[in-house]
Amino acid sequence: MKTGDSRLVYSTQVGAVCPDCGKPKNSCICRQLKRKAVPQASGNVRIRYETAGRKGKGMTLITGLPLSQEALLDLAKKLKQQLGTGGAVKDYVIELQGDHCKKVSLSLRKLGYSI
């Protein structure tokens, strides 16, 4: 292993250390910054239905929303309540269980997004 590839993971003085910022885990701000960051988006929202890698179970995926992680979580919660389904937010993509492309499209257009 090269000396430039090493990084501090644990210190006996402070305990676990964040690999990104190098601060102790209890005072790390990386997670907060990531939740407030807005990704680069083209402004066009894309909705697709996907079954690949899910053992035949389908998911509706919503990508391209210019929102922070916190705002995506709020929007996902509203959509899940409207549709009566489960889902999650992963890597700035809203995943909803089942095929809800048309309903999601109508809901997002009411909110002012171009699809």
N, C-alpha and C positions, 0 to 999 in steps of 0.2 A: 504494500500500500504506500502511495506517495504521501509525503508530509503535508502537501497542500490539500489533500482529500479528507483529512481528519477534521472532526468537529467535536465540541464538548457536548456530551449527552447528560452527564450527571456530575455534580460537584458535592463533596462532603460538607461544604459550608452552606450551600443554598438548596441542595436536593436536585430534582429534575430540572433540566434547562430546555427552553424552547429551541428547536433546531433552526428556526427561521430568524428570530431576532436576537437570540443569545441571552435573553433575560430569564430569570427563574420562572417556572410554569405559573406560579400563583400571581405574578405581576406582568405576565405576557399580555400584550395588546393586539397580537396578530389576528385573533379570532374576531375581535370587535371591529378592526379595520376591514377585514374581509366581508363582514356582514353589511357594512355601510358602503362598500365600494360598488359602483355601477359598472357593469361590463360594457365593452364596446359592442353596440348593436346597430344593425342597419336600419332599424325602425320598422321593418316588416316582420310581423309575427307569423310564425309558421306552426301549423297544427298538423300532426300526422298520427296515424294509427300504426302501431308496431307490435308484432308478436315474436320477433326474433330474440332468442335467448331467454325466453320466459316460459318455456314448456307449454306453449300453445295459448297461454293467457295473454290477452291483448291489453295494451296500454295506450292511452292518448297522450302524446308528448307535445308540449307547448314550448317553443323556443323563440328567441329573438326579442324578448321583452326587455326594454331598457329600464330595468328596475333593480334596486339593490336586493340583497338576499332577504332582508327583513320585509320589504314590500312584496317580494315574491311569495314569502310565507303567508302574508295576509291575503293576497289574491288567491293563492291555492286553497286557503281555508274557506274563502267565500265560494269558490267554484265547487269544492267538495260538498259544502252544505247545500248548494243549489241542486247538484246532481245526485246527492245521496250516495256517494261513493267514496272510496278511500284513495289515497295517493300520497305523494311526497314531492319534495323539491331537492334535486340533486344537480350540482354544477350549473346553476342558473337555468335549469330545465324543470318545468312543472310536469310531473307524471301523474296521470289520473287512471284509475283502474277501469277498464272497459272501453267501449267505442262511443265516445261522446263528442266527436268532431263537430257536428252541426250545432249542437247545443252550446258548446264552448265558443264556437265562431260567433254565434248570435250574442252571447254574453259579452264577449270582448269588444264587439263592434258597438254595443251600447255604451261601453266604457270609453270609446273613442280611439281604439287601436285599429290600424289598417292591417288586414289579413290577406 
